[in-house]
Structure formats: C-alpha cells, structure tokens
Amino acid sequence: MSTENFENSMVERPWVTTKLQQLLFLCTMIALITKVIEKTRFLHALRKIPYPTALPIIGNAYQLNCTPEEFFQKMIQWSKEFGNIFLVWVASRPFIFLYTVEAVKPLLKSTTHTNKSLEYEYLKPWLGIGLVTNNGLKWYVRRKLLTPSFHSGLNDAYLKIIKKQSAILISCLHKEVGKCFDVVPYAKRAALDMICETSMGYYVNAQTNLNNEYVKAVDRIASIVQMRFTNVWVSWNPIFKLTKAGKEHDRSLNIIHSLVNKVIAERKRQRNGNSNRPSKKRQALLDLLLDISQNGTVLTDKDIREEVNTFMYAGHDTTATSISWALYVLGRHPEYQEKILNEYDEIIGTDEITTENINKLIWLDACIKEQWRLYPVVPLIARQIYEPIEILGIQVPRGSTVLINSYLLHRDARFFPEPHVYRPERFLPNSAKIPPFAFIPFSAGSRNCIGWKFATMFIKVAVVSVLKSFNIEAIEKEDDLRFKSELVLINTNGIQLKLMPR
C-alpha cells in the first residue's frame, strides 16, 4: 500500500487512530503508575532511616556543597544526632551510612553485595575494569586469577626494592632535619617509586626527580578523582569535561596511559627477544601478568594496563598515607619510638631485615595497627545495593548506596575503651580479642585488599627505617587535626613533623 493510500484509509477510518492513541495513552499511564508504585515502595523501605532535613528534588545536596573538611565534620555530627544509621539524599539517591559492627557485618560477610558504588565510574577512564572498579562474575574471575601474584614468596622478592626505596627516603628526609615540614609528599614519592618498580619494573625516580611528568600526572589525577567522590556538582561527565579539572584530568590520563603502554610494549619485546627471563622470584607484577596472559588469550594488553594502573593507584596513595599517620602518632608518643627501637635491636640488631624477622617486632606491629584504628587510611567503603539486604532490621532496597564509615567504626567504645586515646597495647598478642568486623584497616570479606600483606611490609620497613635514623616530633596536637574525607584520610594541614638525627 502506498503512503497516500495508507493516509486516505486512516482518514476513512478515524477510529483506528483513536484506538492507537488510547493504547499509547494506556501504556504511558501504566508505566507512570508502575514507576510511582516502585518509588513509593522504595521510600517506604527507607522510612525508618533518619536523615537531615532535605529539600524537594535536590535532597541534601545543598548541604554537601562544602569543603571535604566540612563534609567530614557533618558525618560525625549526623552520626551523633541520628544514632546507628542515617542516610543522606543526593537528589533521589539515598546514601546510607553505617558505623557499628552490627550494621556493617551483614554487608561485609555477603558474597552478593560486593559491587562498588556508582562513584567508582570516575576511576574507569584511568583504571578501566581492574580489580578496584570491577564487579560481579568478571571481578570474581579476575580476583581468583591475580591472587597467586601476591603470594608471600613474591613479597620476599620485593623486599629488596622496599629497602632500597626506604633508604632513598631517609636520604631525602635528611634535608629537612631541624625544620617543620609536611612528610606526606615525601611518603607519596617513596611509595610511587616502590610501586612503579614492583608493578612495572620501571624506575620513575619520583623521590629525586620532582619534575617527572608521570609523577605529576598520577598525583593530579588522583586528586581530581578524589574531589569528584564528594563533589556532586561535577558528577555529570558533560559538565566535568568543561571544567578546568576535567581538562587536567584528560591531560594527566594521556601521560599515564602513554607511559604504561610504552612499558608494556617494551617488556614484551624484551621477553620475546630474550630467553633469559627474570626468575619467578625476581619478576615485577607486569611480568607475572604477561605470564598469565598467555599471549593475550587470557589477559589482553588493555587488561594488563588496567591491573598495573589499579595496583599503582590502590597502592601508592594508601601506603603513603599510612606511613605518614604512623610517623605522626609516634611523633606524638615518643615513648613508643623507644619500645620499637629496643625491640629492633634485640631481635634484628645488625642483621638484614627479612620478612620473617620484621614480623617478630610486635611493638612495631601494634603501633601501626593502633594508627590504622585511629586514622584509617580509607575512611569510607562504598557499596551499591542491587538486591535487598537487611541491616539493623531494615530492608535496604535495591538502588541504595551504602557507606561504611571506618573512622567511626574503629572508635566504638564497646571494643576500644577510651577510643580517642592512642594505646598500641590493644594489639599486643596477649590483649583482649577484637570482634570480627570491628577493625577493618583493609576492608573485610571477599573484597578485602588483595595486596594487604605487601602494603604492610612496606609500611613497617619504611617506618622502622625512619625511626632508626631520626627522633620524630609531631607538631599538631590531636585536637587540632582537620580531617578531610577523600579516598584516603587526609589532614588539611598535612602531617607536620620535626626530625632530629639519632
């Protein structure tokens, strides 16, 4: 039938048009009613969870238009005001905050609720679909594939690199003796050098070459991504791309990807042209990934780049933050500096540090764990809920975002008497047992940190190396700290120390 004949037939039979319009209207109404019912059920499920006064449409977004420091204070204030659980509305999205063992246990024990929050999309241009951003079956398969790459024998091989980079850190810190300075940039550069060498077998020399463009790019993109986690006004990509931060993000991304692609290509050429590959005990993570890849049939070059970048991102900022806070608490409590050094002299003395003997330093271990308790490196752990889950008797519906506040979780007076006091004795071998999920420095459950043993070794070696070289004094009092809740826990003024030679 021609178009003209079809139109003529419709004119002749107007009831057909009317029926189609009625059907379309009916379908639209059913869709709207279904949507209203779903939304009503969603809101009904959340009715028992208190929240700050919210405005129509934007919710609590107007209260989040603040500095990261102010946001951190609001989380603490709301926890005191609302009890064991509260939520914050960002437009129509509920962000539910948990900070007691009873609340976090169902989430962390679950093998279903392992998906990271939607905000982790901000990391995907950099990390792709690596372990941090991956979800579901693909995450499980990749995690199982990579776990052998973090066995204890590999940590033994990495120890030589860790000791070398710790020695360079000490030489850099000598320039600051007698001055008041921020130790965080020094710890970050040391961690970056260590991570680059162990993950890629590539020497960035971040500690000695402060103008390295790759070092600057990693630092800048990490800062931008962290800003987006808490700034709802740049959450939409089309707006973010127009901002100065968006343009800097893309420039940094090009620098990072170019270098990692270059290193992967060069390493593959070396492996193809040289039958004398590094032994398993001397391989960088990149070599292990290339072995696993089976010439691209299991892992492509893009997959490998994603995991190398993930290890870089998840490793350098977190370990640097932990080292900085560990030095801060020891600088506030010099008596523990002496306990650690006395034990070091007794157990290790003039011998070389090994993975075995450094783990015998129980005071070093206890001091670092107590620092993790007071100043958890990652203060917020976020999960996206795709299936309902019961938390504190409440059926949290799909579509919710749940955040575990480990800063508050670790300060539960039921398990940590005088929770704001630095007391490493809590973690000595003969101390009272801490309940599961009350202390989660590396998260917990199936999505705990895959590299936690490696990170702990680096932190211990770096901290004890600094202690052997310097007396540490921390300048700011605990009450004067101004926390910022980003990916890692930051003090607004940095970690100000004063070092004197031993």
FENHU-V64077 format. One record per residue. N is the residue number from 1. RES is the residue in one small letter. PHI is phi in degrees with one decimal (999 if undefined). PSI is psi as a letter, one per 40 degrees, with the letter a starting at -180 (none if undefined). Layout:
n | res | phi | psi
N | RES | PHI | PSI
N | RES | PHI | PSI
This chain:
n | res | phi | psi
1 | m | 999 | h
2 | s | -73.7 | i
3 | t | -59.2 | d
4 | e | -63.8 | d
5 | n | -64.9 | d
6 | f | -63.0 | d
7 | e | -65.2 | d
8 | n | -63.5 | d
9 | s | -66.7 | d
10 | m | -69.1 | d
11 | v | -65.7 | d
12 | e | -68.7 | d
13 | r | -122.8 | g
14 | p | -61.3 | d
15 | w | -62.8 | d
16 | v | -65.3 | d
17 | t | -61.0 | d
18 | t | -61.8 | d
19 | k | -62.2 | d
20 | l | -63.8 | d
21 | q | -63.9 | d
22 | q | -64.0 | d
23 | l | -64.4 | d
24 | l | -63.6 | d
25 | f | -62.6 | d
26 | l | -62.8 | d
27 | c | -63.8 | d
28 | t | -62.8 | d
29 | m | -65.0 | d
30 | i | -62.2 | d
31 | a | -62.7 | d
32 | l | -66.4 | d
33 | i | -63.8 | d
34 | t | -60.1 | d
35 | k | -64.2 | d
36 | v | -63.8 | d
37 | i | -62.2 | d
38 | e | -60.4 | d
39 | k | -65.5 | d
40 | t | -63.5 | d
41 | r | -63.9 | d
42 | f | -60.6 | d
43 | l | -67.3 | d
44 | h | -64.2 | d
45 | a | -64.0 | d
46 | l | -95.1 | e
47 | r | -61.7 | d
48 | k | -85.2 | e
49 | i | -92.9 | h
50 | p | -72.5 | i
51 | y | -156.3 | i
52 | p | -63.7 | i
53 | t | -53.7 | h
54 | a | -113.5 | i
55 | l | -97.3 | i
56 | p | -57.7 | i
57 | i | 70.6 | d
58 | i | -89.6 | e
59 | g | 64.2 | b
60 | n | -97.9 | e
61 | a | -57.5 | d
62 | y | -66.9 | d
63 | q | -79.6 | e
64 | l | -93.8 | e
65 | n | -80.4 | g
66 | c | -148.5 | i
67 | t | -74.5 | i
68 | p | -56.6 | d
69 | e | -65.1 | d
70 | e | -66.0 | d
71 | f | -61.4 | d
72 | f | -62.0 | d
73 | q | -64.1 | d
74 | k | -66.6 | d
75 | m | -60.5 | d
76 | i | -67.2 | d
77 | q | -61.4 | d
78 | w | -67.3 | d
79 | s | -64.3 | d
80 | k | -70.8 | d
81 | e | -77.7 | d
82 | f | -108.2 | e
83 | g | 93.7 | a
84 | n | -77.4 | e
85 | i | -156.6 | i
86 | f | -151.9 | i
87 | l | -131.8 | i
88 | v | -127.5 | h
89 | w | -89.4 | h
90 | v | -114.3 | h
91 | a | 57.6 | b
92 | s | -99.1 | e
93 | r | -95.7 | h
94 | p | -90.9 | h
95 | f | -108.8 | h
96 | i | -101.5 | h
97 | f | -102.9 | h
98 | l | -123.0 | i
99 | y | -159.9 | f
100 | t | -126.6 | i
101 | v | -57.0 | d
102 | e | -60.8 | d
103 | a | -80.6 | d
104 | v | -83.6 | d
105 | k | -58.3 | d
106 | p | -59.7 | d
107 | l | -73.1 | d
108 | l | -74.0 | d
109 | k | -76.7 | d
110 | s | -68.7 | i
111 | t | -98.4 | e
112 | t | -95.6 | d
113 | h | -93.6 | g
114 | t | -112.0 | e
115 | n | -76.4 | h
116 | k | -69.4 | i
117 | s | -67.9 | i
118 | l | -61.5 | d
119 | e | -65.2 | e
120 | y | -68.7 | e
121 | e | -60.1 | d
122 | y | -62.9 | d
123 | l | -86.4 | e
124 | k | -65.0 | d
125 | p | -58.2 | d
126 | w | -90.2 | d
127 | l | -95.1 | e
128 | g | 61.1 | b
129 | i | -105.8 | g
130 | g | -88.0 | a
131 | l | -59.5 | d
132 | v | -69.9 | d
133 | t | -97.8 | e
134 | n | -71.2 | i
135 | n | -140.5 | i
136 | g | 64.3 | a
137 | l | -62.4 | d
138 | k | -62.7 | d
139 | w | -63.4 | d
140 | y | -60.5 | d
141 | v | -64.6 | d
142 | r | -67.0 | d
143 | r | -61.5 | d
144 | k | -63.1 | d
145 | l | -68.4 | d
146 | l | -89.9 | e
147 | t | -52.6 | d
148 | p | -61.1 | d
149 | s | -71.2 | e
150 | f | -115.8 | f
151 | h | -71.6 | i
152 | s | -64.6 | d
153 | g | -62.9 | d
154 | l | -67.7 | d
155 | n | -60.6 | d
156 | d | -60.9 | d
157 | a | -68.0 | d
158 | y | -75.1 | e
159 | l | -58.2 | d
160 | k | -60.3 | d
161 | i | -66.7 | d
162 | i | -60.0 | d
163 | k | -65.8 | d
164 | k | -64.3 | d
165 | q | -69.0 | d
166 | s | -65.9 | d
167 | a | -64.9 | d
168 | i | -65.2 | d
169 | l | -58.0 | d
170 | i | -61.5 | d
171 | s | -64.2 | d
172 | c | -69.7 | d
173 | l | -68.8 | d
174 | h | -58.9 | d
175 | k | -68.7 | e
176 | e | -103.2 | e
177 | v | -55.8 | h
178 | g | 83.4 | e
179 | k | -104.2 | i
180 | c | -94.1 | h
181 | f | -148.2 | i
182 | d | -90.0 | h
183 | v | -81.0 | e
184 | v | -58.5 | d
185 | p | -59.3 | d
186 | y | -66.0 | d
187 | a | -65.0 | d
188 | k | -64.2 | d
189 | r | -67.3 | d
190 | a | -64.3 | d
191 | a | -64.9 | d
192 | l | -64.9 | d
193 | d | -61.5 | d
194 | m | -64.9 | d
195 | i | -67.4 | d
196 | c | -62.3 | d
197 | e | -72.0 | d
198 | t | -78.7 | d
199 | s | -88.5 | d
200 | m | -116.0 | e
201 | g | 68.4 | f
202 | y | -115.9 | h
203 | y | -97.3 | h
204 | v | -83.8 | d
205 | n | 58.1 | f
206 | a | -64.3 | d
207 | q | -72.3 | d
208 | t | -109.7 | d
209 | n | -111.0 | g
210 | l | -73.1 | e
211 | n | -101.2 | e
212 | n | -61.0 | h
213 | e | -68.0 | d
214 | y | -66.2 | d
215 | v | -59.7 | d
216 | k | -63.5 | d
217 | a | -66.1 | d
218 | v | -62.9 | d
219 | d | -63.6 | d
220 | r | -70.6 | d
221 | i | -68.6 | d
222 | a | -63.1 | d
223 | s | -64.8 | d
224 | i | -66.6 | d
225 | v | -62.3 | d
226 | q | -61.9 | d
227 | m | -62.3 | d
228 | r | -70.0 | d
229 | f | -61.0 | d
230 | t | -116.1 | e
231 | n | -109.6 | g
232 | v | -68.4 | e
233 | w | -76.2 | e
234 | v | -118.2 | f
235 | s | -75.7 | d
236 | w | -85.5 | h
237 | n | -56.2 | d
238 | p | -57.8 | d
239 | i | -74.7 | d
240 | f | -58.5 | d
241 | k | -62.2 | d
242 | l | -83.3 | e
243 | t | -82.3 | i
244 | k | -61.0 | d
245 | a | -62.6 | d
246 | g | -63.0 | d
247 | k | -68.8 | d
248 | e | -66.0 | d
249 | h | -57.6 | d
250 | d | -68.2 | d
251 | r | -64.4 | d
252 | s | -64.1 | d
253 | l | -61.0 | d
254 | n | -62.3 | d
255 | i | -64.4 | d
256 | i | -65.5 | d
257 | h | -64.6 | d
258 | s | -62.3 | d
259 | l | -67.1 | d
260 | v | -63.7 | d
261 | n | -60.5 | d
262 | k | -63.5 | d
263 | v | -65.8 | d
264 | i | -62.3 | d
265 | a | -62.0 | d
266 | e | -66.0 | d
267 | r | -65.4 | d
268 | k | -65.9 | d
269 | r | -63.6 | d
270 | q | -63.2 | d
271 | r | -67.2 | d
272 | n | -70.5 | d
273 | g | -98.6 | e
274 | n | -138.3 | h
275 | s | -74.7 | e
276 | n | -89.0 | g
277 | r | -69.7 | i
278 | p | -59.6 | i
279 | s | -65.6 | i
280 | k | -55.0 | d
281 | k | -79.0 | e
282 | r | -119.4 | e
283 | q | -76.7 | i
284 | a | -78.1 | i
285 | l | -55.6 | d
286 | l | -57.9 | d
287 | d | -62.8 | d
288 | l | -65.4 | d
289 | l | -65.7 | d
290 | l | -66.8 | d
291 | d | -64.5 | d
292 | i | -64.7 | d
293 | s | -61.7 | d
294 | q | 51.5 | f
295 | n | 56.3 | f
296 | g | 89.1 | e
297 | t | -80.0 | d
298 | v | -105.9 | d
299 | l | -127.3 | h
300 | t | -81.0 | i
301 | d | -59.6 | d
302 | k | -66.5 | d
303 | d | -59.2 | d
304 | i | -64.7 | d
305 | r | -60.2 | d
306 | e | -62.2 | d
307 | e | -73.7 | d
308 | v | -64.0 | d
309 | n | -64.2 | d
310 | t | -64.1 | d
311 | f | -61.4 | d
312 | m | -61.4 | d
313 | y | -67.0 | d
314 | a | -71.2 | d
315 | g | -91.4 | d
316 | h | -77.7 | d
317 | d | -70.6 | d
318 | t | -70.8 | d
319 | t | -66.8 | d
320 | a | -62.8 | d
321 | t | -64.4 | d
322 | s | -64.5 | d
323 | i | -60.1 | d
324 | s | -62.5 | d
325 | w | -68.1 | d
326 | a | -62.9 | d
327 | l | -67.5 | d
328 | y | -62.9 | d
329 | v | -66.6 | d
330 | l | -70.2 | d
331 | g | -71.3 | d
332 | r | -86.0 | d
333 | h | -132.4 | g
334 | p | -61.1 | e
335 | e | -62.1 | d
336 | y | -79.8 | d
337 | q | -59.2 | d
338 | e | -68.8 | d
339 | k | -61.5 | d
340 | i | -65.1 | d
341 | l | -68.4 | d
342 | n | -61.8 | d
343 | e | -67.6 | d
344 | y | -60.0 | d
345 | d | -61.9 | d
346 | e | -72.2 | d
347 | i | -94.9 | d
348 | i | -105.3 | d
349 | g | 58.1 | b
350 | t | -92.2 | e
351 | d | -74.6 | i
352 | e | -74.3 | i
353 | i | -69.9 | h
354 | t | -126.4 | i
355 | t | -64.5 | d
356 | e | -76.1 | d
357 | n | -76.9 | d
358 | i | -71.1 | d
359 | n | -77.0 | e
360 | k | -86.5 | e
361 | l | -82.5 | g
362 | i | -71.2 | d
363 | w | -71.7 | d
364 | l | -61.4 | d
365 | d | -60.8 | d
366 | a | -66.2 | d
367 | c | -65.2 | d
368 | i | -69.9 | d
369 | k | -64.4 | d
370 | e | -67.8 | d
371 | q | -65.5 | d
372 | w | -62.0 | d
373 | r | -67.9 | d
374 | l | -70.7 | d
375 | y | -128.5 | g
376 | p | -58.7 | h
377 | v | -59.6 | d
378 | v | -107.8 | h
379 | p | -75.5 | e
380 | l | -130.8 | h
381 | i | -117.3 | h
382 | a | -112.1 | h
383 | r | -131.0 | i
384 | q | -97.2 | h
385 | i | -96.8 | h
386 | y | -109.1 | e
387 | e | -134.8 | i
388 | p | -55.8 | i
389 | i | -139.8 | h
390 | e | -89.1 | h
391 | i | -131.3 | h
392 | l | 53.0 | f
393 | g | 78.1 | e
394 | i | -109.9 | h
395 | q | -82.7 | g
396 | v | -74.7 | h
397 | p | -81.1 | i
398 | r | -61.0 | i
399 | g | 99.4 | e
400 | s | -85.3 | i
401 | t | -116.1 | h
402 | v | -111.8 | h
403 | l | -123.8 | h
404 | i | -93.5 | h
405 | n | -93.7 | g
406 | s | -72.5 | d
407 | y | -60.2 | d
408 | l | -78.4 | d
409 | l | -56.2 | d
410 | h | -75.3 | e
411 | r | -114.4 | f
412 | d | -78.5 | h
413 | a | -65.0 | e
414 | r | -64.8 | d
415 | f | -109.8 | d
416 | f | -131.1 | g
417 | p | -53.3 | i
418 | e | 48.0 | g
419 | p | -63.1 | d
420 | h | -91.1 | e
421 | v | -97.1 | h
422 | y | -77.3 | h
423 | r | -142.4 | g
424 | p | -59.8 | d
425 | e | -55.2 | d
426 | r | -58.4 | d
427 | f | -111.3 | e
428 | l | -71.0 | i
429 | p | -55.3 | d
430 | n | -94.7 | e
431 | s | -79.9 | i
432 | a | -60.6 | i
433 | k | -70.7 | h
434 | i | -91.0 | h
435 | p | -60.7 | i
436 | p | -55.7 | i
437 | f | 74.2 | e
438 | a | -84.1 | e
439 | f | -138.2 | h
440 | i | -132.7 | g
441 | p | -62.9 | d
442 | f | -119.2 | f
443 | s | 62.3 | a
444 | a | -162.7 | i
445 | g | 79.5 | a
446 | s | -67.3 | d
447 | r | -105.3 | f
448 | n | -70.1 | i
449 | c | -68.1 | h
450 | i | -68.5 | d
451 | g | -106.6 | f
452 | w | -66.2 | d
453 | k | -67.4 | d
454 | f | -63.2 | d
455 | a | -62.0 | d
456 | t | -61.9 | d
457 | m | -62.6 | d
458 | f | -62.2 | d
459 | i | -60.8 | d
460 | k | -62.5 | d
461 | v | -65.5 | d
462 | a | -64.5 | d
463 | v | -65.5 | d
464 | v | -68.3 | d
465 | s | -65.5 | d
466 | v | -65.9 | d
467 | l | -62.3 | d
468 | k | -66.7 | d
469 | s | -98.3 | d
470 | f | -137.6 | i
471 | n | -81.0 | h
472 | i | -110.9 | h
473 | e | -125.9 | h
474 | a | -93.3 | h
475 | i | -79.2 | d
476 | e | -78.2 | h
477 | k | -75.0 | i
478 | e | -58.2 | d
479 | d | -69.9 | e
480 | d | -95.4 | e
481 | l | -67.6 | i
482 | r | -125.2 | g
483 | f | -76.9 | i
484 | k | -123.5 | h
485 | s | -96.3 | g
486 | e | -114.0 | a
487 | l | -60.1 | d
488 | v | -115.7 | i
489 | l | -82.5 | h
490 | i | -120.8 | i
491 | n | -94.7 | h
492 | t | -55.1 | d
493 | n | -92.0 | e
494 | g | 74.5 | a
495 | i | -108.9 | g
496 | q | -85.2 | h
497 | l | -123.4 | i
498 | k | -132.4 | h
499 | l | -113.5 | i
500 | m | -131.5 | h
501 | p | -63.1 | i
502 | r | -85.0 | none
